[in-house]
Amino acid sequence: GTVTLDTIYGLLVDLKGNFEKLNARQDRLERTCREIYNDTVGVRHESRLLVESSKEGLTKITKLESTVADLKERLPPPEKGPLYGIYEGITEEMVAAIDDTEESIECFAGKLDVLLFHSSTLSHPDRDQEKLEWLIKVVLHRRRITVKAQKRKWKGLILGRINHNARREEGKQQERLVVSQPRRAVYTPPVLLSAVRPSSTAAQFPSTPRVSSSLTMASQFPSTPRAPSLATASHFPSTT
């Protein structure tokens, strides 16, 4: 067919559009490459900082390990835990069962006291001291108390709780003793005869003849002859 100018112009327009698209795509690729380059540079920089920081951190960690090792050598060895099963067959599992970490040390010691001494009424000086020391050692070891000052403080509180348990148990035993005693019979006073037979007193007891008071006095004091009166005529002769 015949090639006209319009055909050539149309082809040129299409070619121009394709070049514009290609140019735009190339621009996008260049921008992407620049971004990738910048990111790569940033990553290299951050990697370098990370390496330097890692070296410094490794140096500090090495120094810290050396310090910890030195401190560990200076510290006294940890105390050995108490032996279980030597008193009343109490095992570590039995102790762990009554050790509630949400409760106080005194409460835990009180439970172990009941388990070990079977609700004794004796105060701590009168108990088996070896068993008592074992109880204190178990409580302090399970609650991680190792400082001497803290040990003295809590030992006193534990002994106080043991004495409290003893007083409470003694009170319970006294209450049980009072309840177990038989009740005494109520005393009933004897009934008087007068209350049964409403009779007069005179009928029960015979009357005795009353003696006159004058006679009584006369019988008690015998009469004496009266002396003649000095004022009579026999003593004074008449005058003429």
Secondary structure as a PSIPRED ss2 file (coil, helix, strand):
# PSIPRED VFORMAT (PSIPRED V4.0)

   1 G C   1.000  0.000  0.000
   2 T C   1.000  0.000  0.000
   3 V C   1.000  0.000  0.000
   4 T C   1.000  0.000  0.000
   5 L H   0.000  1.000  0.000
   6 D H   0.000  1.000  0.000
   7 T H   0.000  1.000  0.000
   8 I H   0.000  1.000  0.000
   9 Y H   0.000  1.000  0.000
  10 G H   0.000  1.000  0.000
  11 L H   0.000  1.000  0.000
  12 L H   0.000  1.000  0.000
  13 V H   0.000  1.000  0.000
  14 D H   0.000  1.000  0.000
  15 L H   0.000  1.000  0.000
  16 K H   0.000  1.000  0.000
  17 G H   0.000  1.000  0.000
  18 N H   0.000  1.000  0.000
  19 F H   0.000  1.000  0.000
  20 E H   0.000  1.000  0.000
  21 K H   0.000  1.000  0.000
  22 L H   0.000  1.000  0.000
  23 N H   0.000  1.000  0.000
  24 A H   0.000  1.000  0.000
  25 R H   0.000  1.000  0.000
  26 Q H   0.000  1.000  0.000
  27 D H   0.000  1.000  0.000
  28 R H   0.000  1.000  0.000
  29 L H   0.000  1.000  0.000
  30 E H   0.000  1.000  0.000
  31 R H   0.000  1.000  0.000
  32 T H   0.000  1.000  0.000
  33 C H   0.000  1.000  0.000
  34 R H   0.000  1.000  0.000
  35 E H   0.000  1.000  0.000
  36 I H   0.000  1.000  0.000
  37 Y H   0.000  1.000  0.000
  38 N H   0.000  1.000  0.000
  39 D H   0.000  1.000  0.000
  40 T H   0.000  1.000  0.000
  41 V H   0.000  1.000  0.000
  42 G H   0.000  1.000  0.000
  43 V H   0.000  1.000  0.000
  44 R H   0.000  1.000  0.000
  45 H H   0.000  1.000  0.000
  46 E H   0.000  1.000  0.000
  47 S H   0.000  1.000  0.000
  48 R H   0.000  1.000  0.000
  49 L H   0.000  1.000  0.000
  50 L H   0.000  1.000  0.000
  51 V H   0.000  1.000  0.000
  52 E H   0.000  1.000  0.000
  53 S H   0.000  1.000  0.000
  54 S H   0.000  1.000  0.000
  55 K H   0.000  1.000  0.000
  56 E H   0.000  1.000  0.000
  57 G H   0.000  1.000  0.000
  58 L H   0.000  1.000  0.000
  59 T H   0.000  1.000  0.000
  60 K H   0.000  1.000  0.000
  61 I H   0.000  1.000  0.000
  62 T H   0.000  1.000  0.000
  63 K H   0.000  1.000  0.000
  64 L H   0.000  1.000  0.000
  65 E H   0.000  1.000  0.000
  66 S H   0.000  1.000  0.000
  67 T H   0.000  1.000  0.000
  68 V H   0.000  1.000  0.000
  69 A H   0.000  1.000  0.000
  70 D H   0.000  1.000  0.000
  71 L H   0.000  1.000  0.000
  72 K H   0.000  1.000  0.000
  73 E H   0.000  1.000  0.000
  74 R H   0.000  1.000  0.000
  75 L C   1.000  0.000  0.000
  76 P C   1.000  0.000  0.000
  77 P C   1.000  0.000  0.000
  78 P C   1.000  0.000  0.000
  79 E C   1.000  0.000  0.000
  80 K C   1.000  0.000  0.000
  81 G C   1.000  0.000  0.000
  82 P C   1.000  0.000  0.000
  83 L C   1.000  0.000  0.000
  84 Y C   1.000  0.000  0.000
  85 G C   1.000  0.000  0.000
  86 I C   1.000  0.000  0.000
  87 Y C   1.000  0.000  0.000
  88 E C   1.000  0.000  0.000
  89 G C   1.000  0.000  0.000
  90 I C   1.000  0.000  0.000
  91 T C   1.000  0.000  0.000
  92 E H   0.000  1.000  0.000
  93 E H   0.000  1.000  0.000
  94 M H   0.000  1.000  0.000
  95 V H   0.000  1.000  0.000
  96 A H   0.000  1.000  0.000
  97 A H   0.000  1.000  0.000
  98 I H   0.000  1.000  0.000
  99 D C   1.000  0.000  0.000
 100 D C   1.000  0.000  0.000
 101 T C   1.000  0.000  0.000
 102 E C   1.000  0.000  0.000
 103 E C   1.000  0.000  0.000
 104 S C   1.000  0.000  0.000
 105 I H   0.000  1.000  0.000
 106 E H   0.000  1.000  0.000
 107 C H   0.000  1.000  0.000
 108 F H   0.000  1.000  0.000
 109 A H   0.000  1.000  0.000
 110 G H   0.000  1.000  0.000
 111 K H   0.000  1.000  0.000
 112 L H   0.000  1.000  0.000
 113 D H   0.000  1.000  0.000
 114 V H   0.000  1.000  0.000
 115 L H   0.000  1.000  0.000
 116 L H   0.000  1.000  0.000
 117 F H   0.000  1.000  0.000
 118 H C   1.000  0.000  0.000
 119 S C   1.000  0.000  0.000
 120 S C   1.000  0.000  0.000
 121 T C   1.000  0.000  0.000
 122 L C   1.000  0.000  0.000
 123 S C   1.000  0.000  0.000
 124 H H   0.000  1.000  0.000
 125 P H   0.000  1.000  0.000
 126 D H   0.000  1.000  0.000
 127 R C   1.000  0.000  0.000
 128 D C   1.000  0.000  0.000
 129 Q H   0.000  1.000  0.000
 130 E H   0.000  1.000  0.000
 131 K H   0.000  1.000  0.000
 132 L H   0.000  1.000  0.000
 133 E H   0.000  1.000  0.000
 134 W H   0.000  1.000  0.000
 135 L H   0.000  1.000  0.000
 136 I H   0.000  1.000  0.000
 137 K H   0.000  1.000  0.000
 138 V H   0.000  1.000  0.000
 139 V H   0.000  1.000  0.000
 140 L H   0.000  1.000  0.000
 141 H H   0.000  1.000  0.000
 142 R H   0.000  1.000  0.000
 143 R C   1.000  0.000  0.000
 144 R C   1.000  0.000  0.000
 145 I C   1.000  0.000  0.000
 146 T C   1.000  0.000  0.000
 147 V C   1.000  0.000  0.000
 148 K H   0.000  1.000  0.000
 149 A H   0.000  1.000  0.000
 150 Q H   0.000  1.000  0.000
 151 K H   0.000  1.000  0.000
 152 R H   0.000  1.000  0.000
 153 K H   0.000  1.000  0.000
 154 W H   0.000  1.000  0.000
 155 K H   0.000  1.000  0.000
 156 G H   0.000  1.000  0.000
 157 L H   0.000  1.000  0.000
 158 I H   0.000  1.000  0.000
 159 L H   0.000  1.000  0.000
 160 G H   0.000  1.000  0.000
 161 R H   0.000  1.000  0.000
 162 I H   0.000  1.000  0.000
 163 N H   0.000  1.000  0.000
 164 H H   0.000  1.000  0.000
 165 N H   0.000  1.000  0.000
 166 A H   0.000  1.000  0.000
 167 R H   0.000  1.000  0.000
 168 R H   0.000  1.000  0.000
 169 E H   0.000  1.000  0.000
 170 E H   0.000  1.000  0.000
 171 G H   0.000  1.000  0.000
 172 K H   0.000  1.000  0.000
 173 Q H   0.000  1.000  0.000
 174 Q H   0.000  1.000  0.000
 175 E H   0.000  1.000  0.000
 176 R H   0.000  1.000  0.000
 177 L H   0.000  1.000  0.000
 178 V H   0.000  1.000  0.000
 179 V H   0.000  1.000  0.000
 180 S H   0.000  1.000  0.000
 181 Q C   1.000  0.000  0.000
 182 P C   1.000  0.000  0.000
 183 R C   1.000  0.000  0.000
 184 R C   1.000  0.000  0.000
 185 A C   1.000  0.000  0.000
 186 V C   1.000  0.000  0.000
 187 Y C   1.000  0.000  0.000
 188 T C   1.000  0.000  0.000
 189 P C   1.000  0.000  0.000
 190 P C   1.000  0.000  0.000
 191 V C   1.000  0.000  0.000
 192 L C   1.000  0.000  0.000
 193 L H   0.000  1.000  0.000
 194 S H   0.000  1.000  0.000
 195 A H   0.000  1.000  0.000
 196 V H   0.000  1.000  0.000
 197 R C   1.000  0.000  0.000
 198 P C   1.000  0.000  0.000
 199 S C   1.000  0.000  0.000
 200 S C   1.000  0.000  0.000
 201 T H   0.000  1.000  0.000
 202 A H   0.000  1.000  0.000
 203 A H   0.000  1.000  0.000
 204 Q H   0.000  1.000  0.000
 205 F C   1.000  0.000  0.000
 206 P C   1.000  0.000  0.000
 207 S C   1.000  0.000  0.000
 208 T C   1.000  0.000  0.000
 209 P C   1.000  0.000  0.000
 210 R C   1.000  0.000  0.000
 211 V C   1.000  0.000  0.000
 212 S C   1.000  0.000  0.000
 213 S H   0.000  1.000  0.000
 214 S H   0.000  1.000  0.000
 215 L H   0.000  1.000  0.000
 216 T H   0.000  1.000  0.000
 217 M H   0.000  1.000  0.000
 218 A H   0.000  1.000  0.000
 219 S H   0.000  1.000  0.000
 220 Q H   0.000  1.000  0.000
 221 F C   1.000  0.000  0.000
 222 P C   1.000  0.000  0.000
 223 S C   1.000  0.000  0.000
 224 T C   1.000  0.000  0.000
 225 P C   1.000  0.000  0.000
 226 R C   1.000  0.000  0.000
 227 A C   1.000  0.000  0.000
 228 P C   1.000  0.000  0.000
 229 S C   1.000  0.000  0.000
 230 L C   1.000  0.000  0.000
 231 A C   1.000  0.000  0.000
 232 T C   1.000  0.000  0.000
 233 A C   1.000  0.000  0.000
 234 S C   1.000  0.000  0.000
 235 H C   1.000  0.000  0.000
 236 F C   1.000  0.000  0.000
 237 P C   1.000  0.000  0.000
 238 S C   1.000  0.000  0.000
 239 T C   1.000  0.000  0.000
 240 T C   1.000  0.000  0.000
